Amino acid sequence: MRPRARDLGLRPGQFAPGPLNAITDVAGVLVGQVTRIVGEGTRTGVTAILPHGGNIFAERVPAGLSVMNGFGKLAGATQVQELGELESPIVLTNTLAVGRALEAVVDWTLARNPEARSVNAVVGETNDGKLNDIRARGITGGDVLAALDAATPGAVEEGSVGAGTGTMAFGWKGGIGTSSRVLPAALGGFAVGALVQSNYGGALVMDGVPVGRALNRFYLREHSDTGDADGSVMVVIATDAPLSDRNLSRLALRAMAGLARTGAAFSDGSGDYAIAFSTHADVRRTPARSAIADWPNERMSPLFVAAAEAVEEAVLNSILRATDIESRDPATGRKRRGDAIGIEAVKAVLEAHRPG
């Protein structure tokens, strides 16, 4: 099994992770995934994140959104911005599967809410067309429903799985990654978890070490556009801190700090999105609740730090855990390959940059 960042001695930031070092360290959060590897061309999938295991439409959670570069197709984004809440799971998939995923989330929600007449389905994407025959439309509504129904707490599979099956990052195979942080009791004791779908580029940095440059694979190497920067990244942040949608928007913005630490280029053709939500019981929104709790502004900074750290490590896990993916270009017949980063090469770079 390929290592995670901590298996290589990488320790981004200062706060400790939760027991799983995953978004599911935030109590109540569930993740389900479906991986589609079919024939020589289809290399894609679905990743679903549920804020809790109850009726999300009836018990909505506050949420905030941040966008660094808006080259993407994030369905449901404007209602999240306007109302500051999620009434559906968050589903991640590929660019041309957003419509089908949206329909499936609507179907899933209507089946659980007979009186519903409007559903804001939230579906994010990255373009996995470098490895996946994206025009074949390999994702079905059934795949999305299967991911939703498979959602569970516990460990989250990472790398070339789910919505990360066909993605690339920094010129190597990208994928799904996750991490978490738990604040000390004196700072609230809250958990912050992140899950990423990495499909973007730049010059890879691992816990401050310039791995991409050391391995001679990075965007704008020798001042030429290598095409390794365009793509996208979707970030989902969960916390059990009692935050309003306003402070969750602020928390989501700190995801961009975590991405920057990994060497992200935030290029013209990259969609860089983060959604943050709170699972705290006192901030769930129901018709019967008239008062909503909120953590004080002056105590938000530790949560900001935790979010940036968790996002940074989630990206590293997405790359380190990814495995090689091969496919065939349907237009040319040529084989395509997404190479996983070499673990021994990474170890050598890290060793060279460690003191003593």
PyMOL commands that set and color helices and strands:
alter all, ss='L'
color gray80, all
select helices_A, chain A and resi 5-8+23-25+77-83+95-112+134-136+141-149+162-164+185-187+211-214+221-223+245-253+255-261+281-283+297-299+301-320+343-353
alter helices_A, ss='H'
color red, helices_A
select strands_A, chain A and resi 30-38+42-50+61-70+85-86+90-94+122-126+168-169+172-173+175-182+191-199+231-239+270-278+325-328+335-338
alter strands_A, ss='S'
color yellow, strands_A
deselect
rebuild
show_as cartoon
